[in-house]
Amino acid sequence: MQWTFSWGWFFGGIAIAVAGLLILKYHRIIGDNLASGVHSYGKIKLWGVIAIIFGFICMANLHTLILRLLLGIIIPNK
């Protein structure tokens, strides 16, 4: 598979990474209002970091490569 750059996925990845940064910044407010309080602060931070990593993967347009690799392992192409 050939890698190609896409401006759409680049800006989409930036949006996902910014959402992850906002989750990290406001994890206490999110935890208090939408989750079970102090017990969930660590989990909410983890989801924020995962969102940031996924945003960087989308910015580099590597998500399709990773998905095709995983699906190629699960469903082999004969």
C-alpha positions as CSV (number, residue, x, y, z in Angstrom):
1,M,0.0,0.0,0.0
2,Q,1.2,3.4,-0.9
3,W,1.1,6.2,1.7
4,T,-0.5,9.5,0.6
5,F,-0.9,12.7,2.5
6,S,-4.4,14.1,3.0
7,W,-5.2,17.6,4.1
8,G,-8.6,16.5,5.3
9,W,-7.2,13.8,7.6
10,F,-4.5,16.2,8.7
11,F,-7.0,18.8,10.0
12,G,-9.2,16.0,11.3
13,G,-6.3,14.7,13.3
14,I,-5.6,18.1,14.7
15,A,-9.3,18.3,15.8
16,I,-9.0,14.9,17.5
17,A,-5.7,15.9,19.2
18,V,-7.2,19.2,20.4
19,A,-10.2,17.3,21.8
20,G,-7.8,15.0,23.7
21,L,-5.9,18.0,25.0
22,L,-9.2,19.6,26.2
23,I,-10.0,16.3,28.0
24,L,-6.7,16.4,29.7
25,K,-7.1,20.0,30.7
26,Y,-10.6,19.6,32.1
27,H,-10.4,16.0,33.4
28,R,-11.6,17.1,36.9
29,I,-14.7,18.9,35.6
30,I,-15.5,15.9,33.3
31,G,-14.9,13.5,36.2
32,D,-17.0,15.3,38.6
33,N,-20.0,16.0,36.3
34,L,-20.0,13.0,33.9
35,A,-18.3,10.2,35.8
36,S,-17.9,8.9,39.4
37,G,-15.7,11.8,40.7
38,V,-12.1,11.4,42.0
39,H,-12.0,7.6,41.2
40,S,-12.3,8.3,37.5
41,Y,-9.7,11.0,37.0
42,G,-7.0,8.6,35.9
43,K,-9.2,6.9,33.4
44,I,-10.3,10.2,31.9
45,K,-6.7,11.3,31.6
46,L,-5.9,7.9,29.9
47,W,-8.7,8.4,27.3
48,G,-7.3,11.9,26.7
49,V,-3.8,10.6,26.0
50,I,-5.3,7.9,23.7
51,A,-7.2,10.6,21.8
52,I,-4.0,12.6,21.3
53,I,-2.1,9.6,20.0
54,F,-5.0,8.7,17.7
55,G,-5.1,12.3,16.5
56,F,-1.4,12.2,15.6
57,I,-1.9,8.9,13.8
58,C,-4.7,10.4,11.8
59,M,-2.6,13.6,11.1
60,A,0.0,11.4,9.4
61,N,-2.7,9.4,7.6
62,L,-1.4,6.1,9.1
63,H,-4.7,4.9,10.4
64,T,-5.7,3.3,7.1
65,L,-2.3,1.5,7.0
66,I,-2.8,0.2,10.5
67,L,-6.4,-0.9,9.8
68,R,-5.4,-2.7,6.6
69,L,-2.6,-4.4,8.4
70,L,-4.8,-5.6,11.2
71,L,-7.6,-6.7,8.9
72,G,-5.1,-8.5,6.7
73,I,-4.1,-10.5,9.6
74,I,-7.7,-11.3,10.6
75,I,-9.0,-11.8,7.1
76,P,-6.2,-13.0,4.8
77,N,-6.4,-11.9,1.2
78,K,-5.9,-15.0,-1.0
